[in-house]
């Protein structure tokens, strides 16, 4: 009894069950299109996660290589820019300079990653939810 009711609910009632038997898909065509678009965005998000991991590994490797402190000379920033009263900010600026000097491609990688995230967000926003709760849930998730 429980499996029958869960099957009924997961296939959107009797109409969904009939559509599944007749057409082979329990979702109406506009909702299927939205779900397919969300699946495509999900695949791209997986690729973006790999790209983010690559950037994180490069940053972590640079941090490990600079355990003894920053290896670059003074950055030439004014006292106000360096915020001398806050040593952690100074260290962060020095480390950032060192990171970008050792790996100049990192700026490009971060910019491309940011652009990819913007495109993914725009793709998700462009998907019409058709007032369907499942599509809305997937768009938010």
N, C-alpha and C positions, 0 to 999 in steps of 0.2 A: 504494500500500500504506500509506504513512504517513498520508494523509488519511483513509483508511478506518478505521485504528486510532484516530486522534484523534476522528473522528466517533463511533465506538463508545464511547470513553471519555467524551466530553462528553455523550453521551446516556444514560449510566448502563447500558451493556451492552445485551444483547439485549432485556431487559424494557423498557428505556427506549425503544429503537428501535421495538419493537412498539407500545408505548403511544403513541409519537409518530405512527406510521402510523395506528393505530386511533382515537385520541382527539384527536390534534393537540397533545399536550403530553407531553414526556418525563418530567415530574416527577409523582410520586404526589400525590394531592389534598392531604394534610396538609402536604407540603413546599411545594407551590405556594402554599398559604395563607400559610405562613411567609415565602416569598420575596416575595409581594405586600405583606405587611405591612412587610417590610424596604424594599421599593421606596417605599412611602408615607413611611416615616421618612426615607429618603434625600432625598425631595423637600422635606420639612420642614427637613432639615439645610441644604439649599441656601438656603432662605429665611432660616434663622438666620445663615448666612454673610453674606448681604446685610445683615442687621440689624447684625451685628458690624462690617462694613465701614463702615456709616453712623456707628456710634459712634466707630470709630477715626478717621474723617475729621473728625468734630467735635472730637475731642481734639487731633488734629494741627493743625487750624486754630487752635484756642485757643493751642496751644504756639507756633505761628508768630506769632500776634498779640502774644504776650507775650515777644518776644525781648529786650526791654530789661529784663526782670525782672517780678516780680509787681506788679500795679497796685492790689491791695487793701491796705487799712491793716492794722495789726497784728491778728492773729486773736484776741487775748485769751487765748491758751492759756498755761498755766504753763510755767516753764522745763523741768520734768520732761516734760510732754506734748510740748513742742517739741523735746526732746532737743538742747539748745543745743550740746553737744559735737560734734554731727554736722551740719555745714552742709547736706549734701545732703538730710537728713531734713527740716530746716527749710524748705528750698526746695521740697521735694516737698509738704509740708503747705500752704505758701502757694499753690503752683500748683493743688493740689486745691481749696482754698477758692475761688480765682479761677475755676476751671473751673465749679464748681457755682453760683457767684454769677452768672456770665455766662450759663450754660445750666442753669437749675434743672430743666428737663425731662430732663436727662441722668441724674439719679438714678432717675427713673421708667423711662427706657429701659433702663438697666443692670439694674434689678430685673426688668423684663419679660423681658429677654434671659436672665437667670439662671433665671427660672421656666421659660422655654421649653426651655433646656438640660436642666433637671431632668425635664421632661415627656418629652423625647426619650429620655433615658437610661432612664426608667421604661418607656417603650414598647418599647425594645430589649430590656430585661430581661424583659419580659412575653412576648416571642415565644418559643414552644416550638421548640427546634431539632430535635426529632424524632430526635435522635442522628445527624443528617446533618452530614457534614464541611463541605459547602459553606455550609450555613446558619450553622454555628458560625463559619466563617471570615468571613462577611459581618457577623455580630454583633460580632466582635472588631475588624473593620476600620473 
